[in-house]
Amino acid sequence: MRHDTIERSVNLMMVLIILAVSIGGLVELIPLMYSSEANEPAEGIEVYSPIRLAGRDVYVREGCYNCHSQMVRPFRSETERYGPYTTAGETVYDRPFQFGSKRTGPDLARVGGRYSDAWQRLHLQNPRALVPESTMPTYAWLEDRPVDPELLTAKLETLQFLGDPYTDEQIASAAAEVEGVSEMDALIAYLQGLGTNRRNRR
Ligand code: HEC
C-alpha cells in the first residue's frame, strides 16, 4: 500500500529518490576524502618531471584519452595483459586523471618501457608503419613544435601553488631543461614514464 502511494505521487517520489541518492553518494564519497590511500602518493610515486609534464599536456590536448584509457582494472584479464591494477595513490599528481573508459586502442597506464623510444617515435609519426591495421591518427607534426618554456614554467608554478611538491629550483631550471625539446620528445618521455614508478610491476 505504502509503495502505491509513493509510486502515484511524482513529487514524493522525486524527494525520496534525491534523498536516497544523496545518502548513497555521501556514504561512497566521504570516506575517500579522508582516506590517505586515495589522497597521498603511493610508494614510489613522484611528481612529473618538467619534460614529462609538458608531454602529458600534449597527450591531454591531443585527446589521446578519447581512444586510450589509463586504468588497469582489477580483473585477471586486465592484469595479465597490462600489469598490476591501478590504485588511487598512483594518480594523485594527475590533474585531471586520465582513467577514461574508451578503449579504441589499448590501455596505456603501464606502457612505459614496453617499447623503445625509437618505436614510440615511429609509431606516433605513422602508426601503420608498425601496426598495419592500426586506426590511430598520425602525429608527425609534433616533431616541429617546440615545448613552450614560459607556459611550462607557469604550469609548474600553478601546480606548486596547488600543493604538488615541486621545488623552486626545479621550476627555475625547467625552461632550460626543455630548450630544443619538441612536443614529440616530451610526449615520448611522458609515455615512457607511465607505470614505471610502481614498485610492484611485474
Ligand atoms: C582514433 C583512436 C586513437 C587515438 C586518438 C590515439 N590512438 Fe593510440 N592507438 C590506437 C589504436 C587502435 C592502437 C593499437 C594499434 C597500434 O598500435 O597502432 C593504438 C596504440 C597506441 C600505442 C601502443 C600501445 C601498446 O600497448 O601497444 C601507444 C603508445 C599509443 N597508441 C599512444 C597514443 C598517443 C600518445 C595518442 C595521442 C597523441 C594516441 N595514441 C591517440 C588508437 C588511437
Boltz pocket constraint, residues with backbone or C-beta under 6 A from the ligand:
constraints:
  - pocket:
      binder: B
      contacts: [[A, 58], [A, 59], [A, 62], [A, 63], [A, 64], [A, 65], [A, 66], [A, 67], [A, 68], [A, 104], [A, 105], [A, 106], [A, 107], [A, 108], [A, 111], [A, 114], [A, 127], [A, 128], [A, 131], [A, 133], [A, 134], [A, 135], [A, 136], [A, 137], [A, 139], [A, 187], [A, 191]]
      max_distance: 6.0
